[in-house]
Amino acid sequence: MRRCPFITLLALFSFFLTGTVSAQIIVDLNLDRTLYLADEPITGELSIINRAGQDLIFGDSDGLSWLDFTVTDGGGNLIIPSRGVQAERPIVLASGQTYKHKVTINRRYAMSSIGTYRVKASVTFPQINRVFQTKIITVQVTQGQAIWSQIVGVPQGHPDAGTYREYALMTYYHGARSKTLYFRLKQSDSGYVYRTYPLGDYMNLRPPTHAIDSQNQLHVLHMTGPQAHKYTVINIDGEPIKQQKIFEKGTNRPELKSTSHGDVTLVGGITEEEVKTPYEQVEFHRLSERPPGLPNF
């Protein structure tokens, strides 16, 4: 009987803590876009604001991550998360602090089929056994327009040497006027998609040019705006290892050139650094830069 007041006090404290923390933890999820290409990473940012007046610890509870998502398809069917994805690391959120966390929704949830999806995040607070949920966001996944593809072999020295992969370029409208050029890499036999991502804005005044070098790396040159181009080199794993902005100058336009040895180079045009260089520095030189032996006037 002596313990009853203590138990009652503890229960009242837990109730007070639960109500206080519930009112003072604010979670929000914002995605970078609501329109995505199939197999493109669906990315965004989760924010947690701690107004509880005390430090909070977010960590795993009974093997479950403190951060989870609920994803349903257009028919309202729940999408089961895939296994083997590493759980989110624990965090300590100080009083008054805002925590921002980059997320990729389809890293764990299959969202490659064309259609509509609804996503919300759930944040678990183990200390009071409460779950806080964000608002539902509707995401549309669609297919781009294929403009080119090529199957290439994985070169020697690579762990997957002897297998084949497929490079592909696609275009996709972001809005009514903004068009984007996309790259996709997939396994030739199984169709498994390794990567899908945008290369940049695309202006279809001139079609993109492409070439494959002796290492089976893909070189892409495409127009991004009036007299503006982007040059990208992509390795066999689909990683962009070089990206450069190139501009036209009069009739001097950039283009890709392939040699008989299988090398691919970019010729013509001027770089972004050259565009920013004042005309006087390009056309005129200091007297100190004059070659020796020239007469003085």
C-alpha positions as CSV (number, residue, x, y, z in Angstrom):
1,M,0.0,0.0,0.0
2,R,2.9,2.3,0.7
3,R,4.0,2.0,-3.0
4,C,0.7,3.2,-4.3
5,P,1.4,6.9,-4.1
6,F,4.8,6.4,-5.8
7,I,3.2,4.3,-8.6
8,T,0.4,6.9,-9.0
9,L,3.0,9.7,-9.1
10,L,5.0,7.8,-11.7
11,A,1.9,7.2,-13.8
12,L,1.0,10.9,-13.6
13,F,4.5,11.9,-14.6
14,S,4.5,9.5,-17.6
15,F,1.1,10.9,-18.6
16,F,2.4,14.4,-18.3
17,L,5.6,13.6,-20.2
18,T,3.6,11.9,-22.9
19,G,1.2,14.8,-23.4
20,T,4.0,17.4,-23.3
21,V,6.3,15.6,-25.7
22,S,3.4,14.7,-28.0
23,A,2.5,18.4,-28.3
24,Q,6.1,19.5,-28.7
25,I,7.6,17.1,-31.2
26,I,7.0,18.3,-34.7
27,V,7.8,16.0,-37.6
28,D,7.5,16.9,-41.3
29,L,8.4,15.2,-44.6
30,N,9.1,17.1,-47.8
31,L,10.0,15.4,-51.1
32,D,12.2,17.1,-53.7
33,R,9.5,16.5,-56.3
34,T,6.1,14.8,-56.6
35,L,6.8,13.5,-60.2
36,Y,9.6,10.9,-60.7
37,L,10.8,8.7,-63.5
38,A,10.6,5.0,-62.9
39,D,13.6,3.7,-61.0
40,E,14.8,7.2,-60.2
41,P,15.7,7.8,-56.5
42,I,12.6,9.3,-54.7
43,T,14.4,11.7,-52.4
44,G,13.4,14.3,-49.8
45,E,14.0,15.6,-46.3
46,L,12.6,14.6,-42.9
47,S,12.7,17.3,-40.2
48,I,12.1,16.8,-36.5
49,I,11.7,19.8,-34.2
50,N,12.3,19.3,-30.4
51,R,10.1,21.7,-28.4
52,A,9.8,19.4,-25.4
53,G,12.2,21.3,-23.2
54,Q,14.5,18.3,-22.8
55,D,17.0,16.3,-24.8
56,L,15.4,13.4,-26.7
57,I,17.0,10.1,-27.9
58,F,15.8,8.4,-31.0
59,G,17.1,4.8,-31.4
60,D,16.1,1.3,-32.3
61,S,13.4,-0.4,-30.2
62,D,13.1,-4.2,-30.2
63,G,15.1,-4.4,-33.4
64,L,12.9,-1.8,-35.2
65,S,14.2,1.5,-36.6
66,W,13.1,4.8,-35.1
67,L,12.3,5.9,-38.7
68,D,9.9,4.0,-40.9
69,F,7.6,4.8,-43.9
70,T,4.1,3.7,-44.9
71,V,3.8,3.4,-48.7
72,T,0.7,2.4,-50.6
73,D,0.0,2.1,-54.3
74,G,-2.8,3.7,-56.3
75,G,-5.2,0.9,-55.2
76,G,-4.5,1.4,-51.5
77,N,-2.4,-1.7,-51.2
78,L,0.4,-1.6,-48.6
79,I,3.9,-2.1,-50.1
80,I,6.0,-4.3,-47.9
81,P,9.5,-3.0,-47.2
82,S,12.4,-5.1,-48.5
83,R,14.8,-6.8,-46.1
84,G,18.5,-6.2,-45.6
85,V,18.4,-2.4,-45.6
86,Q,20.5,-0.9,-42.9
87,A,18.5,0.8,-40.1
88,E,18.8,4.5,-39.4
89,R,21.5,5.4,-36.9
90,P,20.4,6.6,-33.5
91,I,20.3,10.4,-32.9
92,V,20.2,12.6,-29.8
93,L,18.1,15.7,-30.4
94,A,18.9,18.6,-28.0
95,S,16.1,20.7,-26.6
96,G,15.1,23.4,-29.1
97,Q,17.1,21.8,-31.9
98,T,15.8,20.9,-35.4
99,Y,17.1,17.7,-37.1
100,K,17.1,17.5,-40.9
101,H,17.6,14.1,-42.4
102,K,17.9,13.2,-46.1
103,V,15.8,10.2,-47.1
104,T,15.4,8.0,-50.2
105,I,12.0,6.4,-50.0
106,N,12.4,3.7,-52.7
107,R,15.7,2.5,-51.2
108,R,13.6,0.1,-49.2
109,Y,10.2,0.2,-50.9
110,A,9.5,-1.1,-54.4
111,M,8.1,1.9,-56.4
112,S,9.3,1.2,-59.9
113,S,5.9,0.4,-61.4
114,I,4.2,3.2,-63.2
115,G,1.4,4.8,-61.1
116,T,0.5,6.8,-58.0
117,Y,1.9,6.2,-54.6
118,R,1.1,7.7,-51.1
119,V,3.9,8.1,-48.6
120,K,4.1,9.1,-45.0
121,A,6.9,8.9,-42.4
122,S,6.6,7.5,-38.9
123,V,9.1,8.5,-36.1
124,T,9.1,6.3,-33.0
125,F,10.0,7.7,-29.6
126,P,10.9,4.7,-27.4
127,Q,11.0,6.6,-24.1
128,I,7.2,7.1,-24.1
129,N,6.3,4.4,-26.7
130,R,4.8,6.9,-29.0
131,V,4.8,7.2,-32.8
132,F,4.6,10.5,-34.6
133,Q,3.5,10.6,-38.3
134,T,3.8,13.1,-41.0
135,K,1.2,14.2,-43.5
136,I,0.6,11.9,-46.6
137,I,2.4,12.9,-49.8
138,T,1.2,11.7,-53.2
139,V,3.9,10.7,-55.6
140,Q,3.5,10.0,-59.4
141,V,5.9,7.6,-61.1
142,T,6.0,7.7,-64.9
143,Q,8.1,6.4,-67.8
144,G,10.3,8.7,-69.9
145,Q,10.7,8.7,-73.6
146,A,13.6,6.5,-74.8
147,I,15.8,8.1,-77.4
148,W,18.8,5.8,-77.5
149,S,20.2,2.6,-75.9
150,Q,23.3,0.4,-76.3
151,I,24.4,-2.9,-74.8
152,V,28.1,-3.0,-73.7
153,G,30.3,-5.6,-72.1
154,V,31.8,-5.1,-68.7
155,P,35.6,-4.9,-69.3
156,Q,38.3,-7.1,-67.8
157,G,39.4,-6.2,-64.2
158,H,35.9,-5.4,-63.1
159,P,34.2,-7.8,-60.7
160,D,31.4,-8.4,-63.2
161,A,33.7,-8.8,-66.2
162,G,32.1,-10.9,-69.0
163,T,28.6,-9.7,-68.3
164,Y,26.6,-7.2,-70.3
165,R,24.9,-3.9,-69.4
166,E,22.7,-1.5,-71.2
167,Y,23.2,2.3,-71.4
168,A,20.1,4.3,-72.2
169,L,19.2,8.0,-72.7
170,M,15.6,9.2,-72.1
171,T,13.8,12.5,-72.0
172,Y,11.1,13.6,-69.5
173,Y,9.1,16.7,-69.0
174,H,9.2,18.3,-65.5
175,G,6.2,20.5,-65.9
176,A,4.8,22.0,-69.2
177,R,8.0,23.4,-70.6
178,S,11.0,22.0,-68.6
179,K,12.5,19.0,-70.3
180,T,15.3,16.9,-68.8
181,L,17.7,14.3,-70.2
182,Y,18.0,11.1,-68.2
183,F,20.5,8.3,-68.1
184,R,19.7,4.7,-67.1
185,L,22.0,1.7,-66.6
186,K,20.6,-1.8,-66.3
187,Q,21.7,-5.4,-66.4
188,S,21.2,-6.6,-70.0
189,D,19.9,-10.1,-69.2
190,S,17.8,-9.7,-66.1
191,G,16.7,-6.1,-66.7
192,Y,17.7,-5.1,-63.2
193,V,18.2,-1.3,-63.0
194,Y,21.4,-0.1,-61.4
195,R,20.9,3.6,-61.8
196,T,18.5,6.2,-63.2
197,Y,19.3,9.9,-62.8
198,P,19.0,13.2,-64.7
199,L,21.9,14.6,-66.7
200,G,20.5,18.1,-66.8
201,D,18.0,20.3,-68.6
202,Y,17.5,19.3,-72.2
203,M,16.9,21.6,-75.2
204,N,15.8,19.6,-78.3
205,L,17.0,22.1,-80.8
206,R,19.8,19.7,-81.4
207,P,19.7,16.0,-80.4
208,P,22.3,14.7,-77.9
209,T,25.4,13.1,-79.2
210,H,27.1,10.1,-77.6
211,A,30.1,7.9,-78.0
212,I,31.6,4.9,-76.2
213,D,35.4,4.8,-75.6
214,S,37.8,1.8,-75.4
215,Q,37.0,1.4,-71.7
216,N,33.2,1.2,-72.5
217,Q,32.6,4.5,-70.8
218,L,29.8,6.6,-72.2
219,H,30.4,10.2,-73.3
220,V,27.3,12.4,-73.7
221,L,27.1,15.9,-75.1
222,H,23.7,17.6,-74.9
223,M,22.2,21.1,-75.3
224,T,20.9,22.6,-72.1
225,G,19.9,26.1,-73.4
226,P,20.7,28.7,-76.0
227,Q,24.4,28.2,-76.9
228,A,24.9,26.1,-73.8
229,H,25.8,22.4,-73.5
230,K,26.8,19.9,-70.9
231,Y,29.5,17.2,-71.4
232,T,29.2,14.1,-69.2
233,V,31.4,11.0,-68.9
234,I,29.8,7.9,-67.3
235,N,31.7,4.7,-66.3
236,I,30.5,1.1,-66.6
237,D,28.9,1.3,-63.1
238,G,26.8,4.2,-64.2
239,E,28.7,6.8,-62.1
240,P,29.3,10.2,-63.7
241,I,33.1,10.7,-63.4
242,K,33.2,14.0,-65.3
243,Q,30.7,16.8,-66.0
244,Q,31.5,20.1,-67.7
245,K,29.5,23.0,-69.0
246,I,30.5,24.1,-72.6
247,F,29.3,27.1,-74.6
248,E,29.2,28.0,-78.2
249,K,31.1,31.0,-79.5
250,G,29.8,32.1,-82.9
251,T,30.3,29.1,-85.2
252,N,32.6,27.4,-82.7
253,R,30.4,24.6,-81.4
254,P,31.4,21.7,-79.1
255,E,31.4,18.1,-80.5
256,L,32.6,14.6,-79.7
257,K,35.4,13.1,-81.7
258,S,36.5,9.4,-81.6
259,T,40.0,8.3,-82.6
260,S,41.0,5.1,-84.3
261,H,42.4,3.9,-80.9
262,G,39.0,4.2,-79.2
263,D,39.6,7.4,-77.4
264,V,36.8,10.0,-77.2
265,T,37.5,13.7,-76.8
266,L,35.5,16.9,-76.7
267,V,36.6,19.5,-79.2
268,G,35.3,23.0,-79.9
269,G,33.3,25.4,-77.8
270,I,34.6,27.3,-74.8
271,T,34.5,26.4,-71.1
272,E,32.6,28.1,-68.3
273,E,35.9,29.5,-67.0
274,E,36.7,31.0,-70.4
275,V,33.2,32.6,-70.6
276,K,33.8,34.3,-67.3
277,T,37.3,35.6,-68.4
278,P,37.1,39.3,-69.5
279,Y,37.6,39.9,-73.2
280,E,40.7,42.1,-72.5
281,Q,42.5,39.2,-70.7
282,V,41.9,36.9,-73.7
283,E,42.7,39.3,-76.6
284,F,45.5,41.4,-75.0
285,H,48.6,40.6,-73.1
286,R,50.9,42.5,-70.8
287,L,54.3,43.8,-72.0
288,S,56.0,41.4,-69.6
289,E,54.4,38.5,-71.4
290,R,55.9,39.5,-74.8
291,P,58.3,36.9,-76.2
292,P,62.0,37.9,-75.9
293,G,63.8,39.4,-78.9
294,L,60.9,41.5,-80.2
295,P,61.7,45.2,-80.9
296,N,60.4,47.9,-78.7
297,F,58.4,50.7,-80.3
